[in-house]
């Protein structure tokens, strides 16, 4: 098993009372590519911040 370069567990964030991301988990290992896709306003930029 490859060691994760990025390991995210239980990520939640939002603006005020509006929850944008809720309980996200993911891992990215060396050599892997990850693509974040979705409609406008779904939290892609918020995830990267």
mmCIF file of the N, C-alpha and C atoms, coordinates in Angstrom:
data_MODEL
# 
_entry.id   MODEL 
# 
loop_
_atom_site.group_PDB 
_atom_site.id 
_atom_site.type_symbol 
_atom_site.label_atom_id 
_atom_site.label_alt_id 
_atom_site.label_comp_id 
_atom_site.label_asym_id 
_atom_site.label_entity_id 
_atom_site.label_seq_id 
_atom_site.pdbx_PDB_ins_code 
_atom_site.Cartn_x 
_atom_site.Cartn_y 
_atom_site.Cartn_z 
_atom_site.occupancy 
_atom_site.B_iso_or_equiv 
_atom_site.pdbx_formal_charge 
_atom_site.auth_seq_id 
_atom_site.auth_comp_id 
_atom_site.auth_asym_id 
_atom_site.auth_atom_id 
_atom_site.pdbx_PDB_model_num 
ATOM 1   N N  . UNK A 1 1  ? 0.846   -1.183 0.000   1.00 0.00 ? 1  UNK A N  1 
ATOM 2   C CA . UNK A 1 1  ? 0.000   0.000  0.000   1.00 0.00 ? 1  UNK A CA 1 
ATOM 3   C C  . UNK A 1 1  ? 0.890   1.244  0.000   1.00 0.00 ? 1  UNK A C  1 
ATOM 4   N N  . UNK A 1 2  ? 0.580   2.201  -0.851  1.00 0.00 ? 2  UNK A N  1 
ATOM 5   C CA . UNK A 1 2  ? 1.332   3.446  -0.921  1.00 0.00 ? 2  UNK A CA 1 
ATOM 6   C C  . UNK A 1 2  ? 0.978   4.352  0.252   1.00 0.00 ? 2  UNK A C  1 
ATOM 7   N N  . UNK A 1 3  ? 1.976   5.092  0.724   1.00 0.00 ? 3  UNK A N  1 
ATOM 8   C CA . UNK A 1 3  ? 1.739   6.060  1.789   1.00 0.00 ? 3  UNK A CA 1 
ATOM 9   C C  . UNK A 1 3  ? 1.054   7.291  1.190   1.00 0.00 ? 3  UNK A C  1 
ATOM 10  N N  . UNK A 1 4  ? 0.036   7.789  1.865   1.00 0.00 ? 4  UNK A N  1 
ATOM 11  C CA . UNK A 1 4  ? -0.710  8.953  1.380   1.00 0.00 ? 4  UNK A CA 1 
ATOM 12  C C  . UNK A 1 4  ? 0.126   10.221 1.519   1.00 0.00 ? 4  UNK A C  1 
ATOM 13  N N  . UNK A 1 5  ? 0.179   11.029 0.448   1.00 0.00 ? 5  UNK A N  1 
ATOM 14  C CA . UNK A 1 5  ? 0.807   12.346 0.515   1.00 0.00 ? 5  UNK A CA 1 
ATOM 15  C C  . UNK A 1 5  ? -0.161  13.355 1.102   1.00 0.00 ? 5  UNK A C  1 
ATOM 16  N N  . UNK A 1 6  ? -1.443  13.138 0.857   1.00 0.00 ? 6  UNK A N  1 
ATOM 17  C CA . UNK A 1 6  ? -2.500  13.993 1.391   1.00 0.00 ? 6  UNK A CA 1 
ATOM 18  C C  . UNK A 1 6  ? -3.585  13.084 1.942   1.00 0.00 ? 6  UNK A C  1 
ATOM 19  N N  . UNK A 1 7  ? -3.909  13.271 3.203   1.00 0.00 ? 7  UNK A N  1 
ATOM 20  C CA . UNK A 1 7  ? -4.927  12.456 3.857   1.00 0.00 ? 7  UNK A CA 1 
ATOM 21  C C  . UNK A 1 7  ? -5.922  13.396 4.530   1.00 0.00 ? 7  UNK A C  1 
ATOM 22  N N  . UNK A 1 8  ? -7.152  13.394 4.065   1.00 0.00 ? 8  UNK A N  1 
ATOM 23  C CA . UNK A 1 8  ? -8.194  14.260 4.620   1.00 0.00 ? 8  UNK A CA 1 
ATOM 24  C C  . UNK A 1 8  ? -9.270  13.371 5.234   1.00 0.00 ? 8  UNK A C  1 
ATOM 25  N N  . UNK A 1 9  ? -9.615  13.651 6.493   1.00 0.00 ? 9  UNK A N  1 
ATOM 26  C CA . UNK A 1 9  ? -10.642 12.876 7.187   1.00 0.00 ? 9  UNK A CA 1 
ATOM 27  C C  . UNK A 1 9  ? -11.610 13.817 7.890   1.00 0.00 ? 9  UNK A C  1 
ATOM 28  N N  . UNK A 1 10 ? -12.889 13.548 7.740   1.00 0.00 ? 10 UNK A N  1 
ATOM 29  C CA . UNK A 1 10 ? -13.959 14.286 8.427   1.00 0.00 ? 10 UNK A CA 1 
ATOM 30  C C  . UNK A 1 10 ? -13.911 15.791 8.178   1.00 0.00 ? 10 UNK A C  1 
ATOM 31  N N  . UNK A 1 11 ? -13.627 16.194 6.956   1.00 0.00 ? 11 UNK A N  1 
ATOM 32  C CA . UNK A 1 11 ? -13.574 17.616 6.603   1.00 0.00 ? 11 UNK A CA 1 
ATOM 33  C C  . UNK A 1 11 ? -14.984 18.165 6.444   1.00 0.00 ? 11 UNK A C  1 
ATOM 34  N N  . UNK A 1 12 ? -15.272 19.220 7.166   1.00 0.00 ? 12 UNK A N  1 
ATOM 35  C CA . UNK A 1 12 ? -16.546 19.931 7.049   1.00 0.00 ? 12 UNK A CA 1 
ATOM 36  C C  . UNK A 1 12 ? -16.256 21.418 7.108   1.00 0.00 ? 12 UNK A C  1 
ATOM 37  N N  . UNK A 1 13 ? -16.924 22.205 6.284   1.00 0.00 ? 13 UNK A N  1 
ATOM 38  C CA . UNK A 1 13 ? -16.788 23.660 6.361   1.00 0.00 ? 13 UNK A CA 1 
ATOM 39  C C  . UNK A 1 13 ? -17.973 24.304 5.657   1.00 0.00 ? 13 UNK A C  1 
ATOM 40  N N  . UNK A 1 14 ? -18.150 25.582 5.919   1.00 0.00 ? 14 UNK A N  1 
ATOM 41  C CA . UNK A 1 14 ? -19.272 26.288 5.337   1.00 0.00 ? 14 UNK A CA 1 
ATOM 42  C C  . UNK A 1 14 ? -19.168 27.774 5.573   1.00 0.00 ? 14 UNK A C  1 
ATOM 43  N N  . UNK A 1 15 ? -20.215 28.481 5.225   1.00 0.00 ? 15 UNK A N  1 
ATOM 44  C CA . UNK A 1 15 ? -20.302 29.923 5.383   1.00 0.00 ? 15 UNK A CA 1 
ATOM 45  C C  . UNK A 1 15 ? -21.506 30.227 6.259   1.00 0.00 ? 15 UNK A C  1 
ATOM 46  N N  . UNK A 1 16 ? -21.248 30.781 7.442   1.00 0.00 ? 16 UNK A N  1 
ATOM 47  C CA . UNK A 1 16 ? -22.355 31.036 8.355   1.00 0.00 ? 16 UNK A CA 1 
ATOM 48  C C  . UNK A 1 16 ? -23.029 29.729 8.725   1.00 0.00 ? 16 UNK A C  1 
ATOM 49  N N  . UNK A 1 17 ? -24.333 29.663 8.534   1.00 0.00 ? 17 UNK A N  1 
ATOM 50  C CA . UNK A 1 17 ? -25.078 28.436 8.846   1.00 0.00 ? 17 UNK A CA 1 
ATOM 51  C C  . UNK A 1 17 ? -25.171 27.486 7.656   1.00 0.00 ? 17 UNK A C  1 
ATOM 52  N N  . UNK A 1 18 ? -24.667 27.914 6.496   1.00 0.00 ? 18 UNK A N  1 
ATOM 53  C CA . UNK A 1 18 ? -24.734 27.102 5.272   1.00 0.00 ? 18 UNK A CA 1 
ATOM 54  C C  . UNK A 1 18 ? -23.541 26.150 5.215   1.00 0.00 ? 18 UNK A C  1 
ATOM 55  N N  . UNK A 1 19 ? -23.777 24.850 5.368   1.00 0.00 ? 19 UNK A N  1 
ATOM 56  C CA . UNK A 1 19 ? -22.732 23.843 5.310   1.00 0.00 ? 19 UNK A CA 1 
ATOM 57  C C  . UNK A 1 19 ? -22.455 23.502 3.846   1.00 0.00 ? 19 UNK A C  1 
ATOM 58  N N  . UNK A 1 20 ? -21.215 23.702 3.416   1.00 0.00 ? 20 UNK A N  1 
ATOM 59  C CA . UNK A 1 20 ? -20.836 23.458 2.020   1.00 0.00 ? 20 UNK A CA 1 
ATOM 60  C C  . UNK A 1 20 ? -20.247 22.059 1.854   1.00 0.00 ? 20 UNK A C  1 
ATOM 61  N N  . UNK A 1 21 ? -19.318 21.693 2.717   1.00 0.00 ? 21 UNK A N  1 
ATOM 62  C CA . UNK A 1 21 ? -18.695 20.371 2.696   1.00 0.00 ? 21 UNK A CA 1 
ATOM 63  C C  . UNK A 1 21 ? -18.999 19.689 4.024   1.00 0.00 ? 21 UNK A C  1 
ATOM 64  N N  . UNK A 1 22 ? -19.373 18.410 3.972   1.00 0.00 ? 22 UNK A N  1 
ATOM 65  C CA . UNK A 1 22 ? -19.757 17.709 5.200   1.00 0.00 ? 22 UNK A CA 1 
ATOM 66  C C  . UNK A 1 22 ? -19.122 16.319 5.241   1.00 0.00 ? 22 UNK A C  1 
ATOM 67  N N  . UNK A 1 23 ? -18.271 16.089 6.218   1.00 0.00 ? 23 UNK A N  1 
ATOM 68  C CA . UNK A 1 23 ? -17.651 14.776 6.476   1.00 0.00 ? 23 UNK A CA 1 
ATOM 69  C C  . UNK A 1 23 ? -16.963 14.178 5.247   1.00 0.00 ? 23 UNK A C  1 
ATOM 70  N N  . UNK A 1 24 ? -16.117 14.955 4.586   1.00 0.00 ? 24 UNK A N  1 
ATOM 71  C CA . UNK A 1 24 ? -15.382 14.453 3.422   1.00 0.00 ? 24 UNK A CA 1 
ATOM 72  C C  . UNK A 1 24 ? -14.147 13.688 3.870   1.00 0.00 ? 24 UNK A C  1 
ATOM 73  N N  . UNK A 1 25 ? -13.874 12.565 3.228   1.00 0.00 ? 25 UNK A N  1 
ATOM 74  C CA . UNK A 1 25 ? -12.670 11.770 3.446   1.00 0.00 ? 25 UNK A CA 1 
ATOM 75  C C  . UNK A 1 25 ? -12.064 11.451 2.086   1.00 0.00 ? 25 UNK A C  1 
ATOM 76  N N  . UNK A 1 26 ? -10.743 11.629 1.958   1.00 0.00 ? 26 UNK A N  1 
ATOM 77  C CA . UNK A 1 26 ? -10.047 11.158 0.766   1.00 0.00 ? 26 UNK A CA 1 
ATOM 78  C C  . UNK A 1 26 ? -8.552  11.118 1.016   1.00 0.00 ? 26 UNK A C  1 
ATOM 79  N N  . UNK A 1 27 ? -7.861  10.312 0.210   1.00 0.00 ? 27 UNK A N  1 
ATOM 80  C CA . UNK A 1 27 ? -6.409  10.189 0.272   1.00 0.00 ? 27 UNK A CA 1 
ATOM 81  C C  . UNK A 1 27 ? -5.863  10.323 -1.135  1.00 0.00 ? 27 UNK A C  1 
ATOM 82  N N  . UNK A 1 28 ? -4.702  10.950 -1.251  1.00 0.00 ? 28 UNK A N  1 
ATOM 83  C CA . UNK A 1 28 ? -3.998  11.040 -2.528  1.00 0.00 ? 28 UNK A CA 1 
ATOM 84  C C  . UNK A 1 28 ? -2.584  10.528 -2.287  1.00 0.00 ? 28 UNK A C  1 
ATOM 85  N N  . UNK A 1 29 ? -2.181  9.513  -3.031  1.00 0.00 ? 29 UNK A N  1 
ATOM 86  C CA . UNK A 1 29 ? -0.854  8.917  -2.903  1.00 0.00 ? 29 UNK A CA 1 
ATOM 87  C C  . UNK A 1 29 ? 0.047   9.393  -4.031  1.00 0.00 ? 29 UNK A C  1 
ATOM 88  N N  . UNK A 1 30 ? 1.350   9.214  -3.841  1.00 0.00 ? 30 UNK A N  1 
ATOM 89  C CA . UNK A 1 30 ? 2.330   9.585  -4.867  1.00 0.00 ? 30 UNK A CA 1 
ATOM 90  C C  . UNK A 1 30 ? 1.977   8.905  -6.187  1.00 0.00 ? 30 UNK A C  1 
ATOM 91  N N  . UNK A 1 31 ? 1.997   9.672  -7.264  1.00 0.00 ? 31 UNK A N  1 
ATOM 92  C CA . UNK A 1 31 ? 1.717   9.149  -8.592  1.00 0.00 ? 31 UNK A CA 1 
ATOM 93  C C  . UNK A 1 31 ? 0.241   9.147  -8.977  1.00 0.00 ? 31 UNK A C  1 
ATOM 94  N N  . UNK A 1 32 ? -0.644  9.430  -8.044  1.00 0.00 ? 32 UNK A N  1 
ATOM 95  C CA . UNK A 1 32 ? -2.075  9.466  -8.350  1.00 0.00 ? 32 UNK A CA 1 
ATOM 96  C C  . UNK A 1 32 ? -2.481  10.849 -8.834  1.00 0.00 ? 32 UNK A C  1 
ATOM 97  N N  . UNK A 1 33 ? -3.487  10.879 -9.668  1.00 0.00 ? 33 UNK A N  1 
ATOM 98  C CA . UNK A 1 33 ? -4.103  12.125 -10.101 1.00 0.00 ? 33 UNK A CA 1 
ATOM 99  C C  . UNK A 1 33 ? -5.497  12.183 -9.507  1.00 0.00 ? 33 UNK A C  1 
ATOM 100 N N  . UNK A 1 34 ? -5.884  13.373 -9.082  1.00 0.00 ? 34 UNK A N  1 
ATOM 101 C CA . UNK A 1 34 ? -7.223  13.550 -8.518  1.00 0.00 ? 34 UNK A CA 1 
ATOM 102 C C  . UNK A 1 34 ? -7.888  14.707 -9.237  1.00 0.00 ? 34 UNK A C  1 
ATOM 103 N N  . UNK A 1 35 ? -9.123  14.519 -9.611  1.00 0.00 ? 35 UNK A N  1 
ATOM 104 C CA . UNK A 1 35 ? -9.881  15.551 -10.305 1.00 0.00 ? 35 UNK A CA 1 
ATOM 105 C C  . UNK A 1 35 ? -11.091 15.921 -9.454  1.00 0.00 ? 35 UNK A C  1 
ATOM 106 N N  . UNK A 1 36 ? -11.283 17.220 -9.254  1.00 0.00 ? 36 UNK A N  1 
ATOM 107 C CA . UNK A 1 36 ? -12.433 17.705 -8.489  1.00 0.00 ? 36 UNK A CA 1 
ATOM 108 C C  . UNK A 1 36 ? -13.376 18.369 -9.480  1.00 0.00 ? 36 UNK A C  1 
ATOM 109 N N  . UNK A 1 37 ? -14.548 17.763 -9.682  1.00 0.00 ? 37 UNK A N  1 
ATOM 110 C CA . UNK A 1 37 ? -15.500 18.296 -10.648 1.00 0.00 ? 37 UNK A CA 1 
ATOM 111 C C  . UNK A 1 37 ? -16.849 18.515 -9.977  1.00 0.00 ? 37 UNK A C  1 
ATOM 112 N N  . UNK A 1 38 ? -17.613 19.421 -10.535 1.00 0.00 ? 38 UNK A N  1 
ATOM 113 C CA . UNK A 1 38 ? -18.950 19.681 -10.015 1.00 0.00 ? 38 UNK A CA 1 
ATOM 114 C C  . UNK A 1 38 ? -19.463 21.007 -10.538 1.00 0.00 ? 38 UNK A C  1 
ATOM 115 N N  . UNK A 1 39 ? -20.732 21.273 -10.323 1.00 0.00 ? 39 UNK A N  1 
ATOM 116 C CA . UNK A 1 39 ? -21.339 22.515 -10.805 1.00 0.00 ? 39 UNK A CA 1 
ATOM 117 C C  . UNK A 1 39 ? -20.844 23.725 -10.010 1.00 0.00 ? 39 UNK A C  1 
ATOM 118 N N  . UNK A 1 40 ? -21.108 24.908 -10.544 1.00 0.00 ? 40 UNK A N  1 
ATOM 119 C CA . UNK A 1 40 ? -20.761 26.146 -9.850  1.00 0.00 ? 40 UNK A CA 1 
ATOM 120 C C  . UNK A 1 40 ? -21.386 26.171 -8.463  1.00 0.00 ? 40 UNK A C  1 
ATOM 121 N N  . UNK A 1 41 ? -20.597 26.617 -7.488  1.00 0.00 ? 41 UNK A N  1 
ATOM 122 C CA . UNK A 1 41 ? -21.112 26.782 -6.134  1.00 0.00 ? 41 UNK A CA 1 
ATOM 123 C C  . UNK A 1 41 ? -21.195 25.525 -5.295  1.00 0.00 ? 41 UNK A C  1 
ATOM 124 N N  . UNK A 1 42 ? -20.600 24.421 -5.747  1.00 0.00 ? 42 UNK A N  1 
ATOM 125 C CA . UNK A 1 42 ? -20.725 23.174 -4.976  1.00 0.00 ? 42 UNK A CA 1 
ATOM 126 C C  . UNK A 1 42 ? -19.599 22.970 -3.969  1.00 0.00 ? 42 UNK A C  1 
ATOM 127 N N  . UNK A 1 43 ? -18.587 23.875 -3.928  1.00 0.00 ? 43 UNK A N  1 
ATOM 128 C CA . UNK A 1 43 ? -17.545 23.791 -2.912  1.00 0.00 ? 43 UNK A CA 1 
ATOM 129 C C  . UNK A 1 43 ? -16.176 23.357 -3.394  1.00 0.00 ? 43 UNK A C  1 
ATOM 130 N N  . UNK A 1 44 ? -15.938 23.340 -4.699  1.00 0.00 ? 44 UNK A N  1 
ATOM 131 C CA . UNK A 1 44 ? -14.631 22.918 -5.212  1.00 0.00 ? 44 UNK A CA 1 
ATOM 132 C C  . UNK A 1 44 ? -13.511 23.827 -4.708  1.00 0.00 ? 44 UNK A C  1 
ATOM 133 N N  . UNK A 1 45 ? -13.656 25.119 -4.859  1.00 0.00 ? 45 UNK A N  1 
ATOM 134 C CA . UNK A 1 45 ? -12.635 26.073 -4.401  1.00 0.00 ? 45 UNK A CA 1 
ATOM 135 C C  . UNK A 1 45 ? -12.522 26.072 -2.884  1.00 0.00 ? 45 UNK A C  1 
ATOM 136 N N  . UNK A 1 46 ? -13.635 25.941 -2.198  1.00 0.00 ? 46 UNK A N  1 
ATOM 137 C CA . UNK A 1 46 ? -13.626 25.880 -0.734  1.00 0.00 ? 46 UNK A CA 1 
ATOM 138 C C  . UNK A 1 46 ? -12.824 24.675 -0.266  1.00 0.00 ? 46 UNK A C  1 
ATOM 139 N N  . UNK A 1 47 ? -12.964 23.549 -0.930  1.00 0.00 ? 47 UNK A N  1 
ATOM 140 C CA . UNK A 1 47 ? -12.207 22.350 -0.593  1.00 0.00 ? 47 UNK A CA 1 
ATOM 141 C C  . UNK A 1 47 ? -10.708 22.609 -0.688  1.00 0.00 ? 47 UNK A C  1 
ATOM 142 N N  . UNK A 1 48 ? -10.276 23.299 -1.728  1.00 0.00 ? 48 UNK A N  1 
ATOM 143 C CA . UNK A 1 48 ? -8.848  23.537 -1.932  1.00 0.00 ? 48 UNK A CA 1 
ATOM 144 C C  . UNK A 1 48 ? -8.277  24.591 -0.993  1.00 0.00 ? 48 UNK A C  1 
ATOM 145 N N  . UNK A 1 49 ? -9.120  25.446 -0.463  1.00 0.00 ? 49 UNK A N  1 
ATOM 146 C CA . UNK A 1 49 ? -8.642  26.460 0.482   1.00 0.00 ? 49 UNK A CA 1 
ATOM 147 C C  . UNK A 1 49 ? -8.426  25.820 1.816   1.00 0.00 ? 49 UNK A C  1 
# 
